[in-house]
Amino acid sequence: TTNFVNQFSLTLAYKMNNNEVLDFLMERREITVKARGELLNEVIHENRFTLLDLIIPDVNFKDKKGLTALMIACRERNDEIIKILLQKEGISTYGFYNEHKRNLLMYACQFGNLEILNLYCKIRPLDCLVNGQDIDGKTALMLASKEGHSELVRVLFNQEYTEINVKDRLGDTAFIYACMKGRTEVVRLFIEEGSRRKLNRGLENIDFNAKGY
């Protein structure tokens, strides 16, 4: 009964824009993770970013599904809140935001958000995690290449650990995706990058072979 009353009170205070009552209620020990998480989801969905600090004193709070505010914002494609969260001290960029097991880096690369990618790079270096793969084996570089986001491809190429020949579950690479989608500028960048790596680092050139189609 107590939990129901608290949830009802939270919802009512939120809907009535009564931040003073909301603040008082959020300080109560009886507020459950479920109640706080449901309110957090609603705040992000409705883009009421001024309430973030009130709802989650811990920027890395997780709701009942294990999602942080940052991952919920990715799921909702709320770039404004993503940028706000990325500038908060101690923010964690780990976690997946959808059923494809995609993370923040993959989000930025899929939707071509250079600002978010640059903020991400300021928080942490793009070490071996830059080659992380989603449930289908796609990397951030594959997603950026597939969508033709050449500026983001350039940023990824400038990261020391970015591997250009990672293959997805079908056996295709980021370069092949760029070719299949007709992303001419990205294809040109790959050829230049492959030559540069072979010349300067002694690494293999790009893999021109496709297996997924």
N, C-alpha and C positions, 0 to 999 in steps of 0.2 A: 504493500500500500504506500509506504514511504517513497519508494522508487517511482511509483506512478505519479504521486503528487509532485515530486521534484521534476520529473520529466514534463508534466503538464505545465508547471510553473515556469520552467525554462522556455518552453515553446511559446507560452503566452507572452512572457517578457520580451522574447525575441521578436515576435510578430508585432508587438505594440511599440517596438523601438525604445523600450525602457531599459537603457544601459545601466542605470543605477541599480535597479532590481536584479538585472542579469548579473552584474558584478557581485552582488551580495550572494546570489544563489550559487555562483560558480565557486565560491569560497567554502561551501558546505562540504563536509566529508562524504555525505551521502550520495553526491553526484557520481554516478557510475561511469565506467569507461564507455559503455554503450550510449548513455545519454550525452556525454561530451562528444563522442564520435559522431552521433547523428546530427548534433548541432553544428559541428565543424563541417560536415558534408554540406549542410544547407547554407552555411556562411560562404563557402567557396562557390557553390552553385549559383548563388545570388550575388556574388562578387562584393560582399560586404567586408572588404579587407581590413577596415578599421577595427573590426572585432576580433581579429586573429589572436592578438596578444591576450585578450580577455578570455578567449575560449581555451587556448593552449599556452599556458605559461612555459611549458617545455616545447620548444620548437619541433622536437622529434617525436612528439606524442603519436601513438598509433591507435587507430580505432579498432573495433572488434574484428575487422577483416585483416588487420595488420598493416593498413595503409597509413602513411604519414600525410600531413597536410600537403607536402610537396608532391607526393604521388597522386593524391586526390586532385590537386590542381592540374597535373598532367592529364589525368583521365578526363577532366572537364575542359581541357584545352584553355585554361585560364592563364594566359601568358602574364597578365598584370600581377597576379598573386604569385606566380612562379618567380618572377623577378624580385618581388618584395622578399620572399622567403630566402632566396639565394643570397641575399645581402645580410641575413641575420647570423649573428655569431653562433658557431657550433652546429650549423645546419648539416645534416647528413644527406648525401645524395644517393645513398644506397636504396635499393628496393625496386619493385616492378609496379607498374600502374595499370596493366591490363592483362587479359588472358593470354596475350602473345608473349608475356614475360619481357616486356620492353621497359627500359629504364629511362632516366632523365636525358642522358646523352642521346639515346636513340630517338627520344621524343623531339629534341631540338633538330636532329638531322633529318628526320622524316618530314617535319613541317617547315624546314628551312629557316629556323629562328637563330640568326647569327648572334644576336644580343645574348640570348640564353646560353648558347654555346660558349661565348667569351666569358660570361659570368661563371659558368661551370669551370672553365679552365683556370680562373683566378682562385677558386676554392681549393682545387686539387689538380695535380698534374695528371694528364691523360696517360697513365702508365699502361700496364698490360690490360687493364679493364677496357681500354679503347677497342679491344678486339673481342669483347664479350658478345655472345650470340643469343638471340631470342629463341623461342620455341621452334622456329623454322630454320634456325641457323644463320639468320641475317644479323650482320653487324651494323653499327652506326654508319660506317663508310658505305655499306651496301644501300642503306636507306637513303642517304644523301645523294648517292650516285643515281639510283633509280629515279628519284624525283628531280634530278637535274640541278641540285643546289650546289653550284660550282664554288661559291665562296666558302661554304662549309667543308667541301672536299679539300680546298686549299688549307684550311685550318688543320684538318686531320692529317694531311700529308706532312705538315710541319711538326707533328708530334713524333718524338723519337721512336715510340713503340708501335706505331700504326703499321700493321701488316696488310699489304695490298692484295695478297693472294689467298686470303681466307675463303673457304668454300661453304656454302649453305648446305642444307640437307639434300638438295637436288644436285649439288656439285658445281654450282655457278658462283662466280666471283663478282665483286663490285664492278669491275671493268665490264664484265659481260652484261650486267644489268644496264649499265650506261649505253652499251651498244644496242641492246634489245629495245630500249626505250627511245633511241635516237637522240641521246643527250650529247650533242657534238662537242660542246665546250668541255664537258666532263671527260669525254673520250680523249680529247687533246691533252688535258691535264694528266691523265693516266700515262699516256705515251711519254710525255715529258718527265714525269716522275719516275717511271720505270727506267728511262735512260740515265737520269741523274743518280738513282740509287745504284745502278750497275756500275757507273763510272766512279762515284765517290765512296761507296760503301762496300763494294764487292758483293752485293746481294743479287739474287736472281732478278731477272726482268719480269715484267707482268706476264701472267698466265693467260694466253689467248684462247684457251680451250674451254668450251661450254659443254655441260653434260645434262642440263636440266630441260632441254627442249629439243 
